[in-house]
């Protein structure tokens, strides 16, 4: 069967939920949205959830495109970059294929199969693995939507190791900085130096791109609100968190590496002692691990307390370890508006100036959601996102397509951003063993 050169992409519903304007990614191609995708978006749009918001966004995108570009959705809408967008209203009945016609997913796949029978070079695009397997079984090319995918194996770590001469390290420590003479460094990237003479002793620097220097990071750091760094990576993390010039920080690491604890301790110090921000605003996606326990009783504060309990645990540790007289209790922090706990749902419409924002469990956010949240940052606001890409509870994401890893790669090398991948679990020997073996 002869195929045309121009590619045709049939888009599944979950792609538009992942990125509502995903259509614009397929330059110089025909993009087909089956009618049943619109039906599924119609059902989802009433949800007061991230899926519902994405569905409404996708519907608005299609409506606005129909208004502003020539053509129509039935015969072809001419979008920028030579993209032709169509809505496919039906598919042929294929008797030798026993797919339940009552299921929308099957109808969407059959649209791709029908177009392929017409001689088109068709690709079925879906984030649903099982749907892709069905399409492949029919002989249809099936691919994941990879516009926002990042290889977890090559994810930017935020630091590198390097052997150095004793003279170089001595100058770095004594002068506080050393001129950079190479082009293989990234803004706010850390370097761990070791010398033959120093043995296991590690010297740290952070590359300041604005002045083209490696800045020395002291090995002696006073406890931050009672929390002391327990390893080299935590020293790097504290340096990023306490630097007001670095406005976006991402901390990636497995359970027990201290991501949330370090972020909370730094945020409280910057608010209560340094007075650099007005408050710490903390939030996390409301996605349960395992089976949900259903609706929770009480007002918003009561409901939030259940979802924020991991954060309360960290705060109680900081309050117990800190010697600050002002750090009395969690209720004292909340009642005096030094800290605010908020659901991500309510952050979206706000502008947040001069605040230290912590988004915990950010691996459960899509790239579109991360963009929405970070864009809420007002003047002089710092945003910290923490998470573990290997512990994702969102069924529509994986370790390579979530918003946290996407942000790490997208902001790599930016003067205002910094990242550290924390490696060693400091929670307990049991937690470390579980992370490694289970």
C-alpha positions in Angstrom: 0.0 0.0 0.0 1.5 3.3 -1.1 1.5 6.0 1.6 1.7 9.7 1.2 4.7 11.7 2.4 2.7 14.0 4.7 2.3 12.4 8.1 -1.1 12.1 9.9 -1.3 12.0 13.7 -4.4 10.8 15.4 -4.5 12.3 18.9 -5.9 10.4 21.9 -7.7 12.2 24.7 -5.0 11.7 27.3 -2.5 13.7 25.1 -4.7 16.8 25.3 -5.1 16.3 29.1 -1.3 16.1 29.4 -0.9 19.2 27.1 -4.0 21.0 26.0 -2.3 22.6 23.0 -0.4 19.5 22.0 -1.7 20.0 18.4 0.9 22.7 17.9 3.7 20.2 18.3 3.0 18.4 15.0 4.5 20.8 12.5 3.9 20.3 8.8 1.5 17.4 9.5 -2.2 16.6 9.5 -3.6 16.3 13.0 -6.8 14.3 13.5 -9.0 14.6 16.6 -11.7 11.9 16.6 -15.2 13.0 17.6 -15.0 10.6 20.6 -12.0 12.6 22.0 -14.3 15.6 22.1 -17.0 13.5 23.8 -14.5 12.4 26.5 -13.3 16.0 27.0 -17.0 17.0 27.4 -17.3 14.5 30.2 -14.1 15.6 31.9 -14.7 19.3 31.7 -17.0 19.4 34.7 -14.4 17.9 37.1 -12.9 20.3 39.6 -9.5 18.6 39.1 -6.4 18.9 37.1 -8.0 16.7 34.4 -11.0 18.9 34.3 -9.0 22.1 33.9 -6.9 20.6 31.1 -10.1 19.4 29.4 -11.6 22.9 29.5 -8.3 24.4 28.3 -8.2 21.9 25.4 -11.8 22.8 24.4 -11.1 26.5 24.5 -8.0 26.0 22.4 -10.0 24.2 19.7 -12.7 26.8 19.8 -10.3 29.7 19.6 -8.4 28.0 16.7 -11.6 27.6 14.8 -12.3 31.4 15.2 -8.9 32.7 14.3 -7.6 30.5 11.5 -8.9 29.8 8.0 -10.8 26.7 7.1 -13.0 24.6 9.4 -12.6 21.6 11.7 -14.5 19.3 9.4 -12.5 19.9 6.2 -9.3 21.2 7.7 -8.2 24.1 9.8 -4.9 25.7 8.7 -2.8 26.4 11.8 0.7 27.9 12.0 3.7 25.9 10.8 1.6 24.2 8.1 -0.4 22.2 10.6 -3.8 21.1 9.3 -6.3 20.2 12.1 -9.4 18.1 11.5 -12.1 16.5 13.6 -13.0 13.0 12.3 -16.7 12.4 12.7 -16.8 8.6 12.0 -15.0 5.5 11.1 -15.7 2.5 8.9 -17.2 -0.6 10.3 -14.4 -3.2 10.1 -16.0 -6.6 10.5 -12.9 -8.7 10.9 -11.8 -6.7 14.0 -13.6 -7.5 17.2 -13.3 -4.3 19.2 -16.2 -3.2 21.2 -17.7 -0.2 19.4 -19.3 1.0 22.6 -15.9 1.9 24.0 -14.5 5.3 23.1 -10.9 4.2 23.1 -11.6 1.6 20.5 -13.4 4.0 18.3 -10.4 6.4 18.5 -8.0 3.6 17.5 -10.3 2.5 14.6 -10.2 6.1 13.3 -6.4 5.7 13.0 -6.8 2.3 11.4 -9.4 3.6 8.9 -7.1 6.5 7.8 -4.3 4.0 7.3 -6.5 1.9 5.0 -6.9 5.1 2.9 -3.2 5.1 2.2 -2.1 7.8 4.7 1.0 7.6 6.8 -0.7 7.4 10.2 0.6 7.6 13.7 -1.7 7.0 16.7 -0.5 9.2 19.6 -1.5 8.2 23.1 -0.1 8.2 26.6 -2.1 5.0 27.3 0.3 2.0 26.9 -2.6 -0.4 26.4 -4.2 1.7 23.7 -0.9 1.9 21.9 -0.6 -1.9 22.1 -4.0 -2.3 20.6 -3.1 0.0 17.8 0.2 -1.8 17.2 -1.8 -5.1 17.0 -3.8 -3.6 14.2 -0.7 -2.6 12.3 -1.0 1.1 13.1 2.1 3.0 14.1 1.6 4.0 17.8 3.8 6.4 19.7 3.8 8.2 23.0 3.6 12.0 23.2 7.2 12.8 23.9 7.3 16.6 23.6 7.9 17.0 27.3 9.7 13.7 27.9 13.1 13.8 29.6 15.5 10.8 29.9 15.7 10.0 33.6 19.0 8.3 33.0 20.7 11.5 31.8 18.8 13.9 34.0 20.9 16.9 34.9 22.2 16.3 38.4 23.3 19.8 39.3 26.9 18.9 40.2 30.0 17.1 38.9 33.1 15.7 40.4 36.6 16.8 39.5 40.2 16.2 40.5 42.1 19.4 41.2 45.6 20.6 42.0 46.4 21.7 45.5 47.2 25.2 44.4 43.8 25.6 42.8 42.0 24.4 45.9 44.1 26.7 48.1 43.3 29.7 46.0 39.6 28.8 45.9 39.4 28.6 49.7 41.6 31.6 50.5 40.2 34.0 47.9 36.6 32.7 48.0 36.5 32.3 44.2 38.5 31.3 41.2 38.1 32.5 37.6 36.5 30.0 35.3 38.7 29.1 32.3 36.5 26.4 30.6 33.2 26.4 28.7 31.9 23.1 30.0 30.2 24.5 33.1 26.5 25.4 33.6 25.1 28.4 35.6 24.8 27.4 39.3 26.3 24.0 38.8 28.4 22.7 41.7 31.8 21.0 41.5 33.2 18.6 44.1 37.0 18.9 44.1 39.4 16.4 45.5 43.2 16.5 45.5 45.8 13.8 46.0 46.8 15.5 49.3 43.3 16.0 50.6 42.3 12.3 50.1 38.5 12.0 50.9 38.1 15.7 51.8 35.8 17.4 49.3 36.0 21.1 48.4 32.9 22.7 46.9 32.3 25.5 44.4 29.2 26.9 42.6 29.7 28.5 39.2 28.4 32.1 39.1 27.8 32.8 35.4 27.2 36.5 35.9 30.8 37.0 37.0 32.3 33.9 35.4 33.7 32.6 38.7 33.7 29.4 40.7 32.5 30.5 44.2 33.7 28.6 47.2 31.1 26.9 49.4 32.2 26.6 53.0 32.3 23.2 54.6 31.2 24.6 57.9 27.5 25.6 57.8 25.7 26.6 60.9 22.5 24.6 61.6 19.5 26.1 59.7 16.6 26.3 62.1 18.1 23.4 63.9 18.8 21.4 60.7 22.4 20.6 59.8 23.4 19.2 56.4 24.4 15.6 56.8 26.2 15.2 53.4 27.8 17.1 50.6 24.6 17.2 48.5 22.6 18.7 51.3 25.2 21.4 51.7 24.7 22.2 48.0 20.9 22.2 48.5 21.1 24.6 51.4 23.4 26.9 49.4 20.7 27.1 46.7 17.8 27.5 49.0 19.4 30.3 51.0 20.5 32.3 48.0 17.8 35.0 47.3 19.3 35.5 43.8 18.3 32.0 42.7 14.5 32.2 42.3 13.7 28.7 41.3 15.2 25.6 43.0 14.4 22.0 42.2 15.4 19.2 44.5 15.1 15.6 43.3 15.8 12.5 45.4 14.5 9.3 46.8 12.6 9.0 50.0 14.6 10.2 53.1 17.1 12.3 51.3 15.8 15.4 53.1 14.2 17.4 50.2 11.2 18.6 52.1 13.0 19.1 55.4 15.8 21.2 53.9 13.3 23.3 52.0 11.1 24.0 55.0 14.1 24.9 57.2 15.5 27.3 54.7 12.1 28.9 54.0 11.5 29.5 57.7 15.0 31.0 58.2 14.5 33.3 55.2 11.1 34.4 56.6 11.6 34.6 60.3 15.3 35.5 60.7 16.4 37.1 57.4 13.0 38.8 56.8 13.6 38.3 53.1 10.1 36.9 52.4 6.8 37.6 54.0 5.7 34.0 54.4 6.4 30.4 53.5 3.6 29.0 51.2 3.5 25.3 51.1 1.5 23.1 48.8 1.4 19.6 47.2 -0.8 17.8 44.7 -3.8 16.1 46.3 -3.2 12.7 44.8 -3.5 9.7 47.1 -1.1 6.7 47.2 -3.1 3.6 46.7 -6.9 3.5 47.2 -8.4 6.8 48.2 -10.3 6.9 51.5 -13.1 9.0 50.0 -14.4 12.4 51.0 -13.0 14.0 54.2 -15.2 15.8 56.7 -14.8 19.4 57.9 -13.8 22.8 56.4 -10.9 23.3 54.0 -8.4 23.6 56.8 -9.6 20.2 58.3 -9.4 18.5 54.9 -6.0 20.0 54.1 -4.5 18.7 57.4 -4.8 15.1 56.2 -3.0 15.8 52.9 -0.4 18.0 54.6 0.5 15.6 57.4 3.9 14.7 55.9 4.7 18.4 56.0 3.5 18.7 59.6 5.8 15.9 60.5 8.8 17.8 59.1 7.7 21.0 60.8 7.4 19.2 64.2 11.0 18.0 63.7 12.3 21.5 62.9 10.4 23.0 65.9 11.9 20.4 68.2 15.4 20.9 66.8 15.4 24.7 66.5 16.6 27.0 69.3 14.6 29.9 67.9 12.3 31.4 70.5 9.9 32.5 67.8 9.4 29.0 66.4 6.8 27.8 69.0 4.3 25.6 67.2 2.7 24.9 63.8 -0.4 26.8 64.9 1.7 29.8 65.8 3.2 29.8 62.3 -0.2 29.5 60.7 -2.0 31.9 62.9 0.7 34.6 62.5 0.7 34.1 58.7 4.3 33.2 58.7 3.3 30.0 56.9 0.4 29.1 54.7 -0.8 25.7 53.6 -2.7 25.8 50.4 -4.1 23.4 47.9 -2.7 23.8 44.4 -6.2 24.3 43.1 -6.4 27.7 44.9 -2.9 28.8 43.9 -3.7 29.0 40.2 -5.5 32.3 40.1 -3.2 34.1 42.5 -0.2 36.4 42.1 2.2 35.7 45.0 4.8 38.4 45.6 7.7 38.2 48.1 7.0 34.6 49.2 9.0 31.4 49.7 6.9 28.8 47.8 7.4 25.1 48.3 5.7 22.6 46.0 6.2 19.2 47.5 5.7 15.9 45.6 6.0 17.9 42.3 6.6 14.7 40.4 2.8 14.2 40.4 2.4 17.4 38.3 2.3 17.6 34.5 4.6 20.0 32.6 1.6 22.2 31.9 0.7 22.3 35.6 4.2 23.2 36.7 4.3 26.0 34.1 1.0 27.3 35.6 2.3 27.2 39.2 5.7 28.7 38.5 4.1 31.5 36.5 2.1 32.5 39.7 5.4 33.8 41.2 5.3 37.5 41.8 8.1 40.0 42.4 10.9 38.7 44.7 9.3 35.3 45.1 11.3 32.1 45.3 9.8 28.8 44.1 11.1 25.4 45.4 9.9 22.2 43.9 10.8 18.9 45.5 10.0 15.3 44.5 11.0 11.8 43.6 10.4 10.8 39.9 10.4 7.2 40.8 7.4 7.6 43.2 4.6 8.8 40.9 1.0 8.4 41.9 -0.5 10.2 39.0 -1.7 7.6 36.5 -1.1 9.9 33.5 2.6 10.5 34.2 5.8 8.6 34.5 9.4 9.3 35.6 10.2 10.8 32.2 7.1 12.9 31.4 6.3 14.6 34.8 6.6 18.3 35.3 9.4 18.1 37.8 12.0 16.5 35.6 10.8 18.6 32.6 11.5 21.8 34.6 14.9 20.5 35.7 16.0 20.2 32.1 14.1 23.3 30.8 15.7 25.6 33.4 19.2 24.0 33.3 21.8 26.8 32.7 19.5 29.7 33.7 21.0 32.3 36.0 17.8 32.3 38.2 17.6 28.6 38.6 19.5 25.8 40.4 19.1 22.1 40.9 20.5 19.3 43.0 19.8 15.5 42.9 20.1 14.2 46.4 21.4 10.7 46.6 21.8 9.4 50.1 18.9 8.7 52.3 19.4 10.1 55.8 16.1 9.1 57.3 17.2 5.7 58.7 19.1 2.6 57.7 15.8 0.8 57.2 14.5 3.5 54.9 17.7 3.4 52.9 17.5 -0.4 52.6 13.9 -0.3 51.5 14.7 2.4 48.8 17.5 0.3 47.4 16.0 -3.2 47.5 12.2 -2.8 47.2 
